[in-house]
Amino acid sequence: MRKIDRSPEARLKRKPHLFLSHSSKDKSLVRRLAEDLNRCGVDAWLDEWELQVGDSLQQTIAQAMEQSRYVAVLISKHFLDSDWANSELRQAIARAKREKRTVVLPLLCDDSQVPAFVEDRIYLDFRDRYYHALVRLSGMIHELSRPRVEDAVTRIDPDSLEDSLRALRYSGHEPYGIVDAQDFQEISNAGGEVHGETVRFYPEEILQSPVVSERVRNLMRKIIEGQ
């Protein structure tokens, strides 16, 4: 596992892989995606994980969008109806034009009409084959070649998070899961072997430790069950 410091003090220096722009009505979907991306070693910026009491909502989100390498836009009927989400989209498109590179990554999440800005872009389809899209998105973030990722998806045909991790390993990338600083500390206190910003451990041993919270035990259960 790799540690991510989500404190306000670390915010100015942090460069997340991916900002997740979404409608608040799609919160359960985006939370699942963010957790799965973290397990695939992708530092995903999700508002409910990052915002602190007293933060300026507009300023903090604008800063995170500028500092993230990519802005993933979860396209759904709720997104298209959200003024706030569309404002984020306009900011991301403006940044892409300014930097003259790909910044906006469209992720299709339901059967709503594809908006005009997506019509001439390659998008990832999370509607039917969620784990295929998860591997492709993670592979792009980790700068794996497209042929390697497509070969992995074809051979493994991922249908679970564990399959997705296998596909990334097949492609040549060992995905270190991402946890926040407090989870990292609990795992290390429970016997994890710390190497700089990473910690190696046996989930079964951490699960049995009396010094970890139920949150960390739940994380260990998910790892053991391949979820």
CYANA upper distance limits for C-alpha pairs under 8 A (distance plus 0.5 A):
  1 MET  CA    176 TYR  CA      5.60
  1 MET  CA    177 GLY  CA      5.11
  1 MET  CA    178 ILE  CA      6.03
  1 MET  CA    179 VAL  CA      7.13
  1 MET  CA    184 PHE  CA      8.16
  1 MET  CA    198 THR  CA      5.87
  1 MET  CA    199 VAL  CA      5.76
  1 MET  CA    200 ARG  CA      6.98
  2 ARG  CA     41 GLY  CA      8.41
  2 ARG  CA    176 TYR  CA      6.46
  2 ARG  CA    177 GLY  CA      6.47
  2 ARG  CA    178 ILE  CA      5.33
  2 ARG  CA    179 VAL  CA      6.74
  2 ARG  CA    184 PHE  CA      8.22
  2 ARG  CA    197 GLU  CA      6.18
  2 ARG  CA    198 THR  CA      4.76
  2 ARG  CA    199 VAL  CA      6.99
  3 LYS  CA    178 ILE  CA      6.40
  3 LYS  CA    179 VAL  CA      5.81
  3 LYS  CA    180 ASP  CA      6.05
  3 LYS  CA    181 ALA  CA      6.18
  3 LYS  CA    184 PHE  CA      6.54
  3 LYS  CA    197 GLU  CA      6.03
  3 LYS  CA    198 THR  CA      6.68
  4 ILE  CA     43 ASP  CA      8.36
  4 ILE  CA    178 ILE  CA      7.11
  4 ILE  CA    179 VAL  CA      6.60
  4 ILE  CA    180 ASP  CA      5.41
  4 ILE  CA    181 ALA  CA      6.50
  5 ASP  CA     10 ALA  CA      6.75
  5 ASP  CA    180 ASP  CA      6.44
  5 ASP  CA    181 ALA  CA      6.02
  6 ARG  CA     10 ALA  CA      6.94
  6 ARG  CA     11 ARG  CA      7.17
  6 ARG  CA     49 TRP  CA      8.41
  6 ARG  CA     50 GLU  CA      6.74
  6 ARG  CA    180 ASP  CA      7.22
  6 ARG  CA    181 ALA  CA      8.05
  7 SER  CA     11 ARG  CA      6.90
  7 SER  CA     50 GLU  CA      8.31
  8 PRO  CA     12 LEU  CA      8.26
  8 PRO  CA     52 GLN  CA      8.23
 10 ALA  CA     14 ARG  CA      6.66
 14 ARG  CA     67 GLN  CA      7.93
 15 LYS  CA     67 GLN  CA      5.83
 15 LYS  CA     68 SER  CA      5.91
 15 LYS  CA     69 ARG  CA      7.59
 16 PRO  CA     43 ASP  CA      5.84
 16 PRO  CA     44 ALA  CA      6.76
 16 PRO  CA     45 TRP  CA      6.86
 16 PRO  CA     64 ALA  CA      8.39
 16 PRO  CA     67 GLN  CA      7.30
 16 PRO  CA     68 SER  CA      5.16
 16 PRO  CA     69 ARG  CA      7.02
 17 HIS  CA     42 VAL  CA      6.78
 17 HIS  CA     43 ASP  CA      5.66
 17 HIS  CA     44 ALA  CA      6.59
 17 HIS  CA     45 TRP  CA      8.34
 17 HIS  CA     68 SER  CA      5.98
 17 HIS  CA     69 ARG  CA      5.58
 17 HIS  CA     70 TYR  CA      6.80
 17 HIS  CA    141 ILE  CA      7.29
 18 LEU  CA     42 VAL  CA      8.01
 18 LEU  CA     43 ASP  CA      6.91
 18 LEU  CA     44 ALA  CA      5.31
 18 LEU  CA     45 TRP  CA      6.53
 18 LEU  CA     68 SER  CA      5.97
 18 LEU  CA     69 ARG  CA      6.47
 18 LEU  CA     70 TYR  CA      5.39
 18 LEU  CA     71 VAL  CA      6.13
 18 LEU  CA     72 ALA  CA      7.00
 19 PHE  CA     44 ALA  CA      6.42
 19 PHE  CA     45 TRP  CA      5.24
 19 PHE  CA     46 LEU  CA      7.28
 19 PHE  CA     64 ALA  CA      7.57
 19 PHE  CA     65 MET  CA      6.54
 19 PHE  CA     68 SER  CA      6.37
 19 PHE  CA     69 ARG  CA      8.42
 19 PHE  CA     70 TYR  CA      6.81
 19 PHE  CA     71 VAL  CA      5.20
 19 PHE  CA     72 ALA  CA      6.45
 20 LEU  CA     30 VAL  CA      8.01
 20 LEU  CA     34 ALA  CA      8.43
 20 LEU  CA     44 ALA  CA      7.34
 20 LEU  CA     45 TRP  CA      6.58
 20 LEU  CA     46 LEU  CA      6.42
 20 LEU  CA     71 VAL  CA      6.67
 20 LEU  CA     72 ALA  CA      5.57
 20 LEU  CA     73 VAL  CA      6.82
 20 LEU  CA     74 LEU  CA      7.85
 21 SER  CA     71 VAL  CA      7.28
 21 SER  CA     72 ALA  CA      6.45
 21 SER  CA     73 VAL  CA      5.40
 21 SER  CA     74 LEU  CA      6.77
 21 SER  CA     85 ALA  CA      7.00
 21 SER  CA     88 GLU  CA      7.37
 21 SER  CA     89 LEU  CA      8.12
 22 HIS  CA     26 ASP  CA      7.23
 22 HIS  CA     27 LYS  CA      8.23
 22 HIS  CA     30 VAL  CA      7.78
 22 HIS  CA     73 VAL  CA      6.76
 22 HIS  CA     74 LEU  CA      5.80
 22 HIS  CA     75 ILE  CA      8.02
 22 HIS  CA     79 PHE  CA      6.58
 22 HIS  CA     85 ALA  CA      6.44
 23 SER  CA     27 LYS  CA      7.62
 23 SER  CA     74 LEU  CA      8.38
 23 SER  CA     78 HIS  CA      6.36
 23 SER  CA     79 PHE  CA      5.30
 23 SER  CA     82 SER  CA      6.78
 23 SER  CA     84 TRP  CA      8.41
 23 SER  CA     85 ALA  CA      6.43
 25 LYS  CA     78 HIS  CA      6.86
 26 ASP  CA     30 VAL  CA      6.78
 26 ASP  CA     78 HIS  CA      7.61
 27 LYS  CA     31 ARG  CA      6.42
 28 SER  CA     32 ARG  CA      6.79
 29 LEU  CA     33 LEU  CA      6.75
 30 VAL  CA     34 ALA  CA      6.49
 30 VAL  CA     74 LEU  CA      8.38
 31 ARG  CA     35 GLU  CA      6.68
 31 ARG  CA     46 LEU  CA      8.25
 32 ARG  CA     36 ASP  CA      6.67
 33 LEU  CA     37 LEU  CA      6.53
 34 ALA  CA     38 ASN  CA      6.67
 34 ALA  CA     44 ALA  CA      6.35
 34 ALA  CA     45 TRP  CA      8.30
 34 ALA  CA     46 LEU  CA      7.51
 35 GLU  CA     39 ARG  CA      6.91
 36 ASP  CA     40 CYS  CA      6.86
 36 ASP  CA    134 LEU  CA      8.47
 36 ASP  CA    161 LEU  CA      7.60
 37 LEU  CA     41 GLY  CA      6.88
 37 LEU  CA     42 VAL  CA      5.60
 37 LEU  CA     43 ASP  CA      7.73
 37 LEU  CA     44 ALA  CA      7.24
 37 LEU  CA    134 LEU  CA      7.91
 37 LEU  CA    138 SER  CA      7.42
 38 ASN  CA     42 VAL  CA      5.46
 38 ASN  CA     43 ASP  CA      6.40
 38 ASN  CA     44 ALA  CA      7.17
 38 ASN  CA    177 GLY  CA      6.07
 38 ASN  CA    178 ILE  CA      5.44
 38 ASN  CA    179 VAL  CA      7.93
 39 ARG  CA    175 PRO  CA      7.86
 39 ARG  CA    176 TYR  CA      7.52
 39 ARG  CA    177 GLY  CA      4.63
 39 ARG  CA    178 ILE  CA      6.57
 40 CYS  CA    138 SER  CA      7.12
 40 CYS  CA    164 SER  CA      8.44
 40 CYS  CA    165 LEU  CA      6.93
 40 CYS  CA    175 PRO  CA      5.68
 40 CYS  CA    176 TYR  CA      7.16
 40 CYS  CA    177 GLY  CA      6.27
 40 CYS  CA    178 ILE  CA      8.43
 41 GLY  CA    138 SER  CA      8.35
 41 GLY  CA    175 PRO  CA      5.41
 41 GLY  CA    176 TYR  CA      5.38
 41 GLY  CA    177 GLY  CA      5.22
 41 GLY  CA    178 ILE  CA      6.25
 42 VAL  CA    138 SER  CA      7.14
 42 VAL  CA    141 ILE  CA      7.58
 42 VAL  CA    142 HIS  CA      8.36
 42 VAL  CA    177 GLY  CA      8.32
 42 VAL  CA    178 ILE  CA      7.78
 43 ASP  CA    178 ILE  CA      7.46
 45 TRP  CA     49 TRP  CA      8.08
 45 TRP  CA     50 GLU  CA      7.68
 45 TRP  CA     64 ALA  CA      8.09
 45 TRP  CA     68 SER  CA      8.47
 46 LEU  CA     50 GLU  CA      6.90
 47 ASP  CA     51 LEU  CA      6.22
 47 ASP  CA     61 ILE  CA      8.18
 51 LEU  CA     55 ASP  CA      6.98
 51 LEU  CA     57 LEU  CA      8.12
 51 LEU  CA     60 THR  CA      8.09
 55 ASP  CA     60 THR  CA      7.32
 56 SER  CA     60 THR  CA      6.33
 57 LEU  CA     61 ILE  CA      6.61
 58 GLN  CA     62 ALA  CA      6.51
 59 GLN  CA     63 GLN  CA      6.60
 60 THR  CA     64 ALA  CA      6.72
 61 ILE  CA     65 MET  CA      6.64
 62 ALA  CA     66 GLU  CA      6.85
 63 GLN  CA     67 GLN  CA      6.71
 64 ALA  CA     68 SER  CA      6.48
 65 MET  CA     70 TYR  CA      8.46
 65 MET  CA     71 VAL  CA      7.19
 65 MET  CA     92 ALA  CA      7.77
 66 GLU  CA     95 ARG  CA      8.22
 69 ARG  CA    103 VAL  CA      7.51
 70 TYR  CA    102 THR  CA      8.25
 70 TYR  CA    103 VAL  CA      5.27
 70 TYR  CA    104 VAL  CA      6.63
 70 TYR  CA    105 LEU  CA      7.45
 71 VAL  CA     92 ALA  CA      7.16
 71 VAL  CA    103 VAL  CA      6.38
 71 VAL  CA    104 VAL  CA      5.48
 71 VAL  CA    105 LEU  CA      6.55
 72 ALA  CA    104 VAL  CA      6.41
 72 ALA  CA    105 LEU  CA      5.07
 72 ALA  CA    106 PRO  CA      6.42
 72 ALA  CA    107 LEU  CA      7.22
 73 VAL  CA     89 LEU  CA      7.75
 73 VAL  CA    104 VAL  CA      7.40
 73 VAL  CA    105 LEU  CA      6.52
 73 VAL  CA    106 PRO  CA      5.45
 73 VAL  CA    107 LEU  CA      6.33
 74 LEU  CA     79 PHE  CA      7.62
 74 LEU  CA    106 PRO  CA      6.91
 74 LEU  CA    107 LEU  CA      5.40
 74 LEU  CA    108 LEU  CA      6.65
 74 LEU  CA    109 CYS  CA      6.86
 75 ILE  CA     79 PHE  CA      6.31
 75 ILE  CA     80 LEU  CA      7.64
 75 ILE  CA    106 PRO  CA      7.22
 75 ILE  CA    107 LEU  CA      6.31
 75 ILE  CA    108 LEU  CA      5.46
 75 ILE  CA    109 CYS  CA      6.29
 75 ILE  CA    110 ASP  CA      7.92
 75 ILE  CA    114 VAL  CA      8.34
 76 SER  CA     80 LEU  CA      6.87
 76 SER  CA    108 LEU  CA      7.23
 76 SER  CA    109 CYS  CA      6.07
 76 SER  CA    110 ASP  CA      5.95
 76 SER  CA    111 ASP  CA      7.95
 76 SER  CA    112 SER  CA      6.43
 77 LYS  CA     81 ASP  CA      6.98
 77 LYS  CA    110 ASP  CA      7.83
 77 LYS  CA    112 SER  CA      5.84
 77 LYS  CA    113 GLN  CA      8.29
 78 HIS  CA     82 SER  CA      6.79
 79 PHE  CA     85 ALA  CA      6.54
 79 PHE  CA     86 ASN  CA      7.77
 80 LEU  CA     85 ALA  CA      8.23
 80 LEU  CA     86 ASN  CA      7.53
 80 LEU  CA    115 PRO  CA      8.40
 82 SER  CA     86 ASN  CA      6.71
 83 ASP  CA     87 SER  CA      6.64
 84 TRP  CA     88 GLU  CA      6.95
 85 ALA  CA     89 LEU  CA      6.81
 86 ASN  CA     90 ARG  CA      6.76
 87 SER  CA     91 GLN  CA      6.88
 88 GLU  CA     92 ALA  CA      6.71
 89 LEU  CA     93 ILE  CA      6.66
 90 ARG  CA     94 ALA  CA      6.62
 91 GLN  CA     95 ARG  CA      6.75
 92 ALA  CA     96 ALA  CA      6.77
 92 ALA  CA    103 VAL  CA      7.36
 92 ALA  CA    104 VAL  CA      6.78
 93 ILE  CA     97 LYS  CA      6.85
 93 ILE  CA    103 VAL  CA      7.95
 93 ILE  CA    104 VAL  CA      7.15
 94 ALA  CA     98 ARG  CA      6.70
 95 ARG  CA     99 GLU  CA      6.54
 95 ARG  CA    103 VAL  CA      7.87
 96 ALA  CA    100 LYS  CA      6.11
 96 ALA  CA    101 ARG  CA      6.11
 96 ALA  CA    102 THR  CA      6.49
 96 ALA  CA    103 VAL  CA      5.72
 96 ALA  CA    104 VAL  CA      7.63
 97 LYS  CA    101 ARG  CA      7.68
105 LEU  CA    123 TYR  CA      7.24
105 LEU  CA    124 LEU  CA      8.38
106 PRO  CA    118 VAL  CA      7.38
106 PRO  CA    122 ILE  CA      8.20
106 PRO  CA    123 TYR  CA      5.56
106 PRO  CA    124 LEU  CA      6.95
107 LEU  CA    123 TYR  CA      6.40
107 LEU  CA    124 LEU  CA      5.42
107 LEU  CA    125 ASP  CA      6.45
107 LEU  CA    126 PHE  CA      7.12
108 LEU  CA    123 TYR  CA      7.61
108 LEU  CA    124 LEU  CA      6.73
108 LEU  CA    125 ASP  CA      5.40
108 LEU  CA    126 PHE  CA      6.24
108 LEU  CA    127 ARG  CA      7.11
109 CYS  CA    125 ASP  CA      7.31
109 CYS  CA    126 PHE  CA      5.85
109 CYS  CA    127 ARG  CA      5.65
110 ASP  CA    126 PHE  CA      8.47
110 ASP  CA    127 ARG  CA      6.26
111 ASP  CA    127 ARG  CA      8.28
114 VAL  CA    118 VAL  CA      6.95
114 VAL  CA    119 GLU  CA      7.25
115 PRO  CA    119 GLU  CA      7.23
117 PHE  CA    121 ARG  CA      8.02
118 VAL  CA    122 ILE  CA      8.05
118 VAL  CA    123 TYR  CA      7.83
124 LEU  CA    133 ALA  CA      6.33
124 LEU  CA    136 ARG  CA      8.37
124 LEU  CA    137 LEU  CA      8.05
125 ASP  CA    129 ARG  CA      7.76
125 ASP  CA    130 TYR  CA      7.87
125 ASP  CA    133 ALA  CA      6.64
126 PHE  CA    130 TYR  CA      4.95
126 PHE  CA    131 TYR  CA      8.25
126 PHE  CA    133 ALA  CA      6.23
126 PHE  CA    134 LEU  CA      8.26
129 ARG  CA    133 ALA  CA      7.01
129 ARG  CA    159 ASP  CA      8.40
130 TYR  CA    134 LEU  CA      6.68
131 TYR  CA    135 VAL  CA      6.68
131 TYR  CA    158 PRO  CA      6.24
131 TYR  CA    159 ASP  CA      6.37
131 TYR  CA    160 SER  CA      6.84
131 TYR  CA    161 LEU  CA      7.41
131 TYR  CA    164 SER  CA      6.78
132 HIS  CA    136 ARG  CA      6.87
132 HIS  CA    153 VAL  CA      6.83
132 HIS  CA    157 ASP  CA      7.71
132 HIS  CA    158 PRO  CA      6.53
132 HIS  CA    159 ASP  CA      8.21
132 HIS  CA    164 SER  CA      8.04
133 ALA  CA    137 LEU  CA      6.55
134 LEU  CA    138 SER  CA      6.55
134 LEU  CA    164 SER  CA      7.77
135 VAL  CA    139 GLY  CA      6.35
135 VAL  CA    149 VAL  CA      7.90
135 VAL  CA    153 VAL  CA      7.94
135 VAL  CA    164 SER  CA      6.21
135 VAL  CA    165 LEU  CA      8.40
135 VAL  CA    167 ALA  CA      7.53
135 VAL  CA    168 LEU  CA      7.29
136 ARG  CA    140 MET  CA      6.70
136 ARG  CA    149 VAL  CA      6.98
136 ARG  CA    150 GLU  CA      8.25
137 LEU  CA    141 ILE  CA      6.86
138 SER  CA    142 HIS  CA      6.66
139 GLY  CA    143 GLU  CA      6.54
139 GLY  CA    144 LEU  CA      5.62
139 GLY  CA    145 SER  CA      8.13
139 GLY  CA    146 ARG  CA      8.37
139 GLY  CA    149 VAL  CA      6.92
139 GLY  CA    168 LEU  CA      7.41
140 MET  CA    144 LEU  CA      6.44
140 MET  CA    145 SER  CA      8.20
140 MET  CA    146 ARG  CA      8.26
142 HIS  CA    173 HIS  CA      8.22
144 LEU  CA    148 ARG  CA      7.39
144 LEU  CA    149 VAL  CA      7.34
144 LEU  CA    171 SER  CA      7.66
144 LEU  CA    172 GLY  CA      8.31
144 LEU  CA    173 HIS  CA      8.26
145 SER  CA    149 VAL  CA      6.97
146 ARG  CA    150 GLU  CA      6.56
147 PRO  CA    151 ASP  CA      6.50
148 ARG  CA    152 ALA  CA      6.73
148 ARG  CA    171 SER  CA      5.78
149 VAL  CA    153 VAL  CA      6.67
149 VAL  CA    167 ALA  CA      8.00
149 VAL  CA    168 LEU  CA      7.90
149 VAL  CA    171 SER  CA      6.32
150 GLU  CA    154 THR  CA      6.58
151 ASP  CA    155 ARG  CA      6.60
151 ASP  CA    171 SER  CA      8.46
152 ALA  CA    156 ILE  CA      6.33
152 ALA  CA    157 ASP  CA      8.19
152 ALA  CA    167 ALA  CA      5.59
152 ALA  CA    168 LEU  CA      7.88
152 ALA  CA    170 TYR  CA      6.64
152 ALA  CA    171 SER  CA      6.66
153 VAL  CA    157 ASP  CA      5.63
153 VAL  CA    158 PRO  CA      7.01
153 VAL  CA    167 ALA  CA      6.92
156 ILE  CA    163 ASP  CA      7.48
156 ILE  CA    166 ARG  CA      8.30
156 ILE  CA    167 ALA  CA      6.87
157 ASP  CA    163 ASP  CA      8.23
158 PRO  CA    163 ASP  CA      5.21
158 PRO  CA    164 SER  CA      5.95
158 PRO  CA    167 ALA  CA      7.78
159 ASP  CA    163 ASP  CA      6.68
159 ASP  CA    164 SER  CA      8.01
160 SER  CA    164 SER  CA      6.81
160 SER  CA    226 GLY  CA      8.03
160 SER  CA    227 GLN  CA      7.32
161 LEU  CA    165 LEU  CA      6.81
161 LEU  CA    226 GLY  CA      6.80
161 LEU  CA    227 GLN  CA      5.91
162 GLU  CA    166 ARG  CA      6.78
162 GLU  CA    226 GLY  CA      5.33
162 GLU  CA    227 GLN  CA      6.95
163 ASP  CA    167 ALA  CA      6.69
164 SER  CA    168 LEU  CA      6.89
165 LEU  CA    169 ARG  CA      6.77
165 LEU  CA    175 PRO  CA      7.44
166 ARG  CA    170 TYR  CA      6.56
167 ALA  CA    171 SER  CA      6.71
168 LEU  CA    172 GLY  CA      7.00
168 LEU  CA    173 HIS  CA      5.95
168 LEU  CA    174 GLU  CA      7.31
168 LEU  CA    175 PRO  CA      7.59
169 ARG  CA    173 HIS  CA      5.35
169 ARG  CA    174 GLU  CA      5.73
169 ARG  CA    175 PRO  CA      7.78
179 VAL  CA    183 ASP  CA      6.53
179 VAL  CA    184 PHE  CA      6.61
180 ASP  CA    184 PHE  CA      6.66
181 ALA  CA    185 GLN  CA      6.68
182 GLN  CA    186 GLU  CA      6.83
183 ASP  CA    187 ILE  CA      6.76
183 ASP  CA    216 VAL  CA      7.07
184 PHE  CA    188 SER  CA      6.73
184 PHE  CA    199 VAL  CA      7.86
185 GLN  CA    189 ASN  CA      6.54
186 GLU  CA    190 ALA  CA      6.64
186 GLU  CA    211 VAL  CA      7.85
186 GLU  CA    212 VAL  CA      6.23
186 GLU  CA    213 SER  CA      8.31
186 GLU  CA    216 VAL  CA      8.19
187 ILE  CA    191 GLY  CA      7.19
187 ILE  CA    192 GLY  CA      6.00
187 ILE  CA    199 VAL  CA      8.24
187 ILE  CA    201 PHE  CA      8.22
187 ILE  CA    206 ILE  CA      7.21
187 ILE  CA    212 VAL  CA      7.71
187 ILE  CA    216 VAL  CA      8.18
188 SER  CA    192 GLY  CA      4.63
188 SER  CA    193 GLU  CA      6.79
188 SER  CA    194 VAL  CA      6.94
188 SER  CA    199 VAL  CA      7.22
189 ASN  CA    211 VAL  CA      8.01
190 ALA  CA    206 ILE  CA      6.40
190 ALA  CA    209 SER  CA      6.47
190 ALA  CA    211 VAL  CA      6.80
190 ALA  CA    212 VAL  CA      7.30
191 GLY  CA    201 PHE  CA      7.65
191 GLY  CA    205 GLU  CA      8.43
191 GLY  CA    206 ILE  CA      7.62
192 GLY  CA    199 VAL  CA      6.38
192 GLY  CA    200 ARG  CA      6.04
192 GLY  CA    201 PHE  CA      5.10
192 GLY  CA    202 TYR  CA      8.12
192 GLY  CA    206 ILE  CA      8.28
193 GLU  CA    199 VAL  CA      5.79
193 GLU  CA    200 ARG  CA      5.55
193 GLU  CA    201 PHE  CA      6.75
194 VAL  CA    198 THR  CA      6.37
194 VAL  CA    199 VAL  CA      4.77
194 VAL  CA    200 ARG  CA      6.97
195 HIS  CA    199 VAL  CA      6.39
195 HIS  CA    200 ARG  CA      8.37
201 PHE  CA    205 GLU  CA      8.29
201 PHE  CA    206 ILE  CA      7.89
202 TYR  CA    206 ILE  CA      7.00
203 PRO  CA    207 LEU  CA      6.48
203 PRO  CA    220 MET  CA      5.71
203 PRO  CA    221 ARG  CA      8.15
203 PRO  CA    223 ILE  CA      7.57
203 PRO  CA    224 ILE  CA      7.18
204 GLU  CA    208 GLN  CA      7.05
204 GLU  CA    220 MET  CA      7.75
204 GLU  CA    224 ILE  CA      8.01
205 GLU  CA    209 SER  CA      6.96
206 ILE  CA    212 VAL  CA      8.03
206 ILE  CA    217 ARG  CA      7.80
206 ILE  CA    220 MET  CA      7.63
207 LEU  CA    212 VAL  CA      8.37
207 LEU  CA    216 VAL  CA      8.27
207 LEU  CA    217 ARG  CA      5.59
207 LEU  CA    220 MET  CA      6.46
207 LEU  CA    221 ARG  CA      7.86
212 VAL  CA    216 VAL  CA      6.72
212 VAL  CA    217 ARG  CA      7.38
213 SER  CA    217 ARG  CA      6.88
214 GLU  CA    218 ASN  CA      6.51
215 ARG  CA    219 LEU  CA      6.90
216 VAL  CA    220 MET  CA      6.76
217 ARG  CA    221 ARG  CA      6.75
218 ASN  CA    222 LYS  CA      6.85
219 LEU  CA    223 ILE  CA      6.85
220 MET  CA    224 ILE  CA      6.68
221 ARG  CA    225 GLU  CA      6.57
222 LYS  CA    226 GLY  CA      6.41
222 LYS  CA    227 GLN  CA      5.44
223 ILE  CA    227 GLN  CA      6.64
